[in-house]
Amino acid sequence: MSRRIWAAATAGLALVVAWAVLAGGGSSEPGPPPAPPRVYSSCLAADTEPVSAADDPCGGR
C-alpha cells in the first residue's frame, strides 16, 4: 500500500470517527434529571401565631 493511499485511508477513518462522536453527543452519560414541578400555595407557609381550627384557611384541603 502506498503512502498516499495509507494517508487517505487514515484521514477518512479520522473523519468517520469524528462524525460519529459529534452525532452521538460525545458522551454516553445520561443528562441530569428534570427538576420537580414547583408547588405554590399559601397553605405551605409556616404560621407565626396559632390559629383555631375554625379559622384555618387551609383546613380540610
N, C-alpha and C positions, 0 to 999 in steps of 0.2 A: 504494500500500500504506500503510495507516495505521500510526501509531507502535505501537499495541497489537499488531497482527499482526507487525510487524517485531521488537518486543521478544520476543514469544512464540517466533518462529522462531529468533532468536539464542539464547535460553535453551535451547530444545530441542536446537539444534546443539551447544551447550556441554555439555549432559548426555550426548549421544551420544559426543562426543569423550572426555569424562572416563570414561565407562563402557568405551570401547574401550582406553584407556590402562591402566585398572585390570585389565581382563580379560586383557590381553596382558602384564601384569607391568611395563609401563612401560619395558622395556629390550630392545633387540634383541641385546645381547651375551650370549654363552653363559656359563654358570657355570663355576667352576673345575673342573678335572678331579678325579676322586676320588683319594684317597690310595692309594698302593700297599699291598698287604697286608703285614703285619709278619711277619718270619720269626724264630722263637725257636729257637735251637739252641745247645748248649754248644760245638759244634764251630766256631762263628764267633768265639769269644773268642780273643784272642792269647795264646799261651803265653809265660810268662816264662822258662821253662827248657826246653832242648831235650829231646825225648822220642824214644826209639828207635822205629823203625817197628813193632816187635813190640808195644810198649806203647801205641801210638797208639789211643785210643778212637774216633777218627773215621776211622781208616784204612779205605779201600775203601768209604766211604759218601758 
